[in-house]
Amino acid sequence: MIRVFLADDHPVVLQGVKRVLDLEADLEVVGVAERAYALAARVQETGADVLVLDLDMPGMGGARTLRRLAAAGVSVVVVSLYPVGVVRTDLLAAGARAVVSKERDLAYLAAVLREVAAGRAPAPESPPELPPLSARERQVFDGIARGMPLKALAAELNLSISTVHTYALRVREKLNVATNADIGRYADRMGLSLIGSRGEPS
């Protein structure tokens, strides 16, 4: 039996995850926490094999907390709202055994818990693929993903602003999104490393 400890500041999330994991024949939730206080000691008191941790909890110190938990011998699976492709390397370097997007279903989380409890490194999540884009459409996608206004992107690509608007429209249609800001959010979900600050492209 794999003993699991859950730490998340949302009671509804905690109870929902607990209820689903407890239905698995080989998983048992042995403790829950809504605060980060004395988390390592609480996990060890329950004899949990794996801690499922939301790093956005109040009182969490991010990488510092992960290093402290890892030093205490706690196996941590981080669940994150952020794109896994962006944060995974840093969180693994800080001591996490695996990183799971909150957009994944609980069956996937259960599979990751089994891998971690067995001492194996779960395979990283495969990022979603972009639909086929032409070379120009991909340049416009990349520019919007970097937070560039279309006027600046037009200057960078040496195209007219109306041409860039046309390419942006084609990209939105292929991604099935409504606005250029949605293109940026789509890029975030893909886990792309973004350069500069994200704005609302015009």
Secondary structure, 3 states (H helix, E strand, C coil): CEEEEEECCCHHHHHHHHHHHCCCCCEEEEEEECCCCCHHHHHHHHCCCEEEEECCCCCCCCHHHHHHHHHCCCCEEEEECCCHHHHHHHHHHHCCCEEEECCCCHHHHHHHHHHHHCCCCCCCCCCCCCCCCCHHHHHHHHHHHCCCCHHHHHHHHCCCHHHHHHHHHHHHHHHCCCCHHHHHHHHHHHCCCCCCCCCCCC
